[in-house]
């Protein structure tokens, strides 16, 4: 770190137009001094580039997380006004999503201060897209939780019949549901989720985001509780 400061100080002195000795230092000599310094202290450049990359990565991640928070229209579980927001990138054809569903439900039953946002991320099949569209449509009608439970506990492959049956059992108006499934608003929600996944480098499901922590893949209930506690501790 001291060498970085030394390099910066040297550059400031040599390039300051009001410095008295600048006139006596021609460009060739200045270039030579800089070259020698860098050759003798290569870690200065390496460390500076590493720090720059880390700052850029952090800024990119913060921008992606801010975009993720644009969740209007996304289905929600838990407390809609919960102070802690958790996001899950999910696909109804994903076996690992179904595996983590139980632990998530347990945590939400224990903790009434979590807003759990489902980011519908249909990547496995065409039926995944239909199921995601229906999920967003059931959210509009206020019956998403039961639809989600039925879909996540369905042991087999899903089809349009499966999707409509789950929506009907949840109490959805099927005619309105089908209109909302094919609406521009629903398409916009899914496209926004795809963009968020790309920015956060989430390529599979499930993908959980708790605060600034991204967890790819299924985790246990205990691991989820630990991450929630850590995030709350950060916030004081």
C-alpha positions in Angstrom: 0.0 0.0 0.0 2.9 2.4 0.8 4.4 1.7 -2.5 1.1 2.6 -4.2 1.0 5.9 -2.3 4.7 6.5 -3.3 3.9 5.9 -6.9 0.9 8.2 -6.8 3.0 10.9 -5.1 5.8 10.5 -7.6 3.3 10.9 -10.5 1.7 14.0 -8.9 5.1 15.6 -8.4 6.4 14.8 -11.9 3.2 15.9 -13.7 2.3 19.0 -11.6 2.7 21.9 -14.1 3.7 24.3 -11.3 6.4 22.2 -9.9 9.8 24.0 -10.1 11.7 20.9 -11.3 9.4 19.9 -14.0 11.1 22.1 -16.6 14.3 20.2 -16.0 12.7 16.8 -16.6 12.1 16.0 -20.2 9.5 13.5 -21.3 12.1 10.8 -22.1 13.6 11.0 -18.7 10.1 11.1 -17.1 9.1 8.0 -19.0 12.3 6.2 -18.0 11.7 7.0 -14.3 8.2 5.6 -14.5 9.3 2.5 -16.4 12.0 1.8 -13.8 9.7 2.3 -10.9 7.1 -0.1 -12.4 9.7 -2.7 -13.2 11.1 -2.6 -9.7 7.6 -2.5 -8.2 5.3 -4.6 -10.5 2.9 -5.3 -7.6 1.9 -1.7 -7.7 0.2 -2.0 -11.0 -1.2 -5.5 -10.2 -2.7 -4.3 -7.0 -4.1 -1.2 -8.5 -5.7 -3.2 -11.3 -7.1 -5.8 -8.8 -8.6 -3.0 -6.7 -10.1 -1.4 -9.8 -11.7 -4.7 -10.8 -13.0 -5.3 -7.3 -14.6 -1.8 -7.3 -16.2 -2.4 -10.7 -17.5 -5.8 -9.7 -19.0 -4.4 -6.6 -20.6 -1.5 -8.4 -22.0 -3.9 -11.1 -23.4 -6.2 -8.4 -25.0 -3.3 -6.5 -26.7 -2.1 -9.7 -27.9 -5.6 -10.4 -29.3 -5.9 -6.9 -31.1 -2.6 -7.2 -32.7 -3.8 -10.5 -33.7 -7.0 -8.7 -35.8 -4.9 -6.3 -38.0 -3.8 -9.1 -40.4 -6.6 -8.3 -43.8 -5.2 -9.2 -46.0 -8.1 -10.5 -43.8 -10.8 -9.1 -45.6 -13.4 -7.0 -45.1 -13.1 -3.2 -45.2 -15.5 -0.2 -44.9 -14.7 3.5 -45.6 -11.2 4.7 -46.0 -8.8 1.8 -44.8 -6.0 4.2 -41.9 -8.0 5.7 -38.8 -6.0 6.5 -36.5 -8.7 5.1 -36.9 -9.5 1.4 -35.7 -12.8 0.0 -35.8 -13.6 -3.7 -35.9 -17.0 -5.3 -35.3 -17.6 -9.0 -37.5 -20.7 -9.6 -38.8 -23.0 -12.3 -41.8 -25.4 -11.7 -40.1 -28.2 -13.5 -37.0 -27.9 -11.3 -36.6 -30.8 -8.9 -34.2 -28.9 -6.7 -36.7 -26.1 -6.4 -39.2 -28.6 -5.1 -36.6 -29.9 -2.7 -36.0 -26.5 -1.2 -39.7 -25.7 -1.1 -40.4 -27.5 2.2 -37.6 -25.8 4.1 -38.7 -22.4 2.7 -42.3 -23.0 3.8 -41.1 -24.0 7.3 -39.0 -20.8 7.7 -41.9 -18.6 6.5 -44.2 -20.3 9.0 -41.7 -19.5 11.8 -40.8 -16.0 10.7 -43.6 -13.5 10.0 -41.3 -10.7 8.9 -40.1 -12.1 5.6 -41.3 -11.0 2.2 -40.5 -13.9 -0.1 -40.5 -12.9 -3.7 -40.7 -15.6 -6.4 -38.8 -14.5 -9.5 -40.4 -16.7 -12.2 -37.4 -18.0 -14.2 -38.7 -20.6 -16.7 -35.7 -22.2 -18.2 -36.3 -25.9 -18.4 -39.3 -26.4 -20.7 -42.1 -24.7 -22.5 -44.4 -25.9 -19.8 -42.2 -24.0 -17.3 -43.1 -20.8 -19.2 -46.8 -21.6 -19.0 -46.6 -22.3 -15.3 -44.7 -19.1 -14.7 -47.2 -17.1 -16.6 -50.0 -18.7 -14.6 -48.2 -17.9 -11.3 -48.0 -14.2 -12.2 -51.7 -14.3 -13.2 -52.7 -16.0 -9.9 -50.8 -13.3 -8.1 -53.0 -10.7 -9.8 -56.1 -12.5 -8.5 -54.6 -12.9 -5.0 -54.5 -16.7 -5.0 -50.9 -17.4 -5.8 -49.8 -19.1 -2.5 -52.1 -22.0 -2.9 -51.3 -22.3 -6.6 -47.6 -22.4 -5.7 -48.1 -25.1 -3.1 -50.0 -27.3 -5.5 -47.4 -26.9 -8.3 -44.4 -27.4 -6.0 -45.8 -30.5 -4.5 -46.8 -32.0 -7.8 -44.6 -35.1 -8.2 -44.7 -35.5 -11.9 -44.1 -33.5 -15.1 -46.3 -30.5 -15.5 -48.6 -29.8 -18.4 -51.2 -27.2 -19.2 -53.9 -29.4 -17.6 -51.8 -29.5 -14.4 -51.3 -25.8 -14.5 -55.0 -24.9 -15.0 -56.1 -27.5 -12.4 -53.8 -26.0 -9.8 -55.1 -22.5 -10.6 -58.7 -23.7 -10.5 -58.1 -25.4 -7.1 -56.6 -22.2 -5.8 -59.8 -20.3 -6.7 -58.7 -18.5 -9.8 -61.0 -17.3 -12.5 -59.7 -19.4 -15.4 -61.0 -17.1 -18.1 -59.3 -14.1 -16.6 -56.2 -16.1 -15.8 -55.7 -17.1 -19.4 -56.0 -13.5 -20.5 -53.5 -12.4 -17.9 -51.1 -15.2 -18.8 -50.8 -13.9 -22.3 -50.7 -10.2 -21.4 -47.8 -7.8 -22.1 -47.6 -7.1 -18.4 -46.9 -10.7 -17.6 -44.3 -11.0 -20.3 -42.6 -7.9 -18.9 -42.3 -9.4 -15.5 -40.7 -12.6 -16.9 -38.3 -10.6 -19.1 -37.3 -8.5 -16.2 -36.5 -11.6 -14.2 -34.4 -12.9 -17.1 -32.4 -9.7 -17.1 -31.9 -9.8 -13.4 -30.6 -13.4 -13.6 -28.2 -12.4 -16.3 -26.9 -9.4 -14.3 -26.5 -11.5 -11.2 -25.0 -14.4 -13.2 -27.7 -16.8 -12.1 -28.0 -19.5 -14.7 -29.9 -22.2 -12.9 -32.7 -22.8 -10.4 -33.2 -22.4 -7.6 -31.2 -19.2 -7.0 -31.7 -17.4 -3.7 -30.8 -13.8 -3.0 -30.7 -12.7 0.6 -29.4 -9.1 1.0 -26.2 -9.1 -1.2 -25.6 -12.8 -0.8 -26.4 -15.0 -3.8 -27.0 -18.7 -3.2 -27.0 -21.0 -6.2 -28.8 -24.3 -5.7 -30.9 -25.8 -3.0 -30.0 -25.3 0.7 -31.3 -26.7 3.9 -33.7 -25.0 6.3 -30.9 -24.5 8.9 -28.6 -22.9 6.3 -31.5 -20.6 5.2 -32.0 -19.6 8.9 -28.3 -18.9 9.3 -28.2 -16.7 6.3 -31.3 -14.8 7.4 -29.7 -14.2 10.8 -26.5 -13.0 9.3 -28.3 -10.6 7.0 -30.3 -9.2 10.0 -27.1 -8.8 12.0 -25.6 -6.7 9.2 -28.5 -4.4 9.4 -28.3 -4.1 13.2 
